[in-house]
Structure formats: structure tokens, C-alpha cells
Amino acid sequence: MTQNRRGFINANPKWIRPAVTAALFLLVALLAGAALAGCGAGPESSSSLVPPQTALEASSVAPPQVALKETLKRTEKINDTQNDTINQTGQNKSAPAEVYEQTAPPGSVKVTPAVVTIVVDGDTVYASLNGREEKVRFIGVDTPESTREVEPYGKEASAYTQQRLAGRQVYLELDVGERDKYGRLLAYVWLEKPVNDSEAEVRAKMYNAELLLNGYAQVMTVPPNVKYADLFVKLQREAREAGKGLWGAAVTASALSPASGGKSGSAAKYIGNSSSKKFHYPDCKWAKEISPKNRVEFNSREDAIKAGYQPCKVCRP
């Protein structure tokens, strides 16, 4: 067999040798490449390991940055929903209802419902409120007396209050001082529940103001209850100028009084008290109580002030 191979090679010397040589070189090259590949391989290059990016993408748990973005998106969506609700309804639905109920508009009036049970006189009544009966004195006004002693226009004022208030539901507003020295409850009496404390509401709904406007009472200011004092003076002036009620009756009485000599039109414009150093309108209830020895007459307000007299705080001359 060997002899045959040798004979075959020897018989074909031109192409056999180059082919064998090429085959040997190819084999050596393959072995060298395999050796180099084996030396460069390490544990980190194993094909069984997944690159970090691939592992992160394949994980079922989102990375922190992604989770944070998702949370922010959900929060923004909730806020947008709440804002839409507020814009559509005008208030936050999640806020307690009592927060809005406790918010009172400016100028509102706090009142207590009551029912008038007995009329004492023009400015005093008994009323039932909160399960008890109270004697109520009207703040800021004074009607002529009609009980112990009868003063001009006293009976008329008492009858007017009887007609207007007896058995009626009213609303009582208190001021700084709740009671007087006699224990009477001091109040502004509203015939209807007021919307606010404006002049228009006072004129239309407050009974104290009604007495003044119709000439059934004079202003009587007793601090600290002075909330409507200036307005009451204004209403009294209107009644006086119009000759309403006691003002019309008082002008007639003073014009024919002994101080004027019984002649109409000769009455003094202001009456002073030399003891108290106060001066009044002739029809003021306090002017009528001045004794003859202390009575001083003035033709003008300026004359009274120059003489050292102060204006009465009731009639406000």
C-alpha cells in the first residue's frame, strides 16, 4: 500500500505537493485561531449573561425614574379633575359645608326671634324668646310717659306700639350693653329679619326708627349702645321738620306757653338750664322739666354756646 501511495505521488509530482502544503497551512491557521479565541475569553464574556440594558428592559419592575414619572402623571391627572370640579360648581366639593355656612356677609345683623306678649308703653314691651319672657326696652328712643304720669302724646305713642307690636313676631338686635340698671333687656326691634344694617333697611324694617320717623319718640342716646345713634338723630330731624306726631303737638303747646306770654310765634328757640348748663329745644322732654328759676331762653344756638351752655344729648339742638 505504501509503495502504491509513493508510486502515486511520484507519478503525479506537480500538483500533489502544493495541495498537501496548502492543507497543512490551513490546518495550522485554524488551530492558531482557536488557541487565540480561547485565551481572550473570560467569565464576563459568557454568552449566558444578558447585557445590563437588556436585563433592565426585561425586568418586570420599573426603574425609579420611570416610577416617579408615572406617579407625577397620576397626581397631575387628579389635580386636573379637582380643578374641573371647582370651576364647574364654584366651590370645592371636598370642603365641609359648614365652612360656607359660618361665613357671614359684611354688614350682616345678628338677631334673635321673639314674640311680643305685653305692651307696657310706647318704648317698653314684654317678649317671649328662647323659652323665657323678658322685659325689653327699645334702644336709642324715648316715648312720652303714659303710665305713672301722662305726658303730651304719651297715650298716642303707647297706643301706636300696642297696635303695631302686640302678639307679633319680631327680631331683637342687641348692642354692646345688653341690660340697663333695672335688668331690662335693651334691643333694637326689627319687624322683619334684616338683610343688613344699611340705612334703607333701618328705615323700612326697624320699629325704633319707625317711632322716630312718625314723631312718637325722641332720640335718647345712652353709651355704649350707639350703633345707630347718628342715623336716629337724622330721622328725628326729619320728623321735627315735617311736624310729625309729638313735634306738631309740641310746637302748638310751646307757642301758647306762659313763657311766650300766650302769643303765638313769640316762643324762644332754645331753652337753657342754668343749673346743668345744658340747652334744649323747647319741645324736648327735659326742657319741660326745668324749674322756672333755672329756665333761660336763647334766640340762637350760638348765643347759648357763647353763654357757656352745652347742647342736650337727647334732642341734639
Beta strands, then each sheet from edge to edge (+ up, - down):
strand 1: 112-121
strand 2: 124-129
strand 3: 132-138
strand 4: 141-142
strand 5: 169-173
strand 6: 185-190
strand 7: 218-219
strand 8: 270-273
strand 9: 278-280
strand 10: 295-298
strand 11: 310-311
sheet 1: 1+ 2- 3+ 6+ 5- 1+
sheet 2: 4+ 7-
sheet 3: 10+ 8- 9+ 11+
end
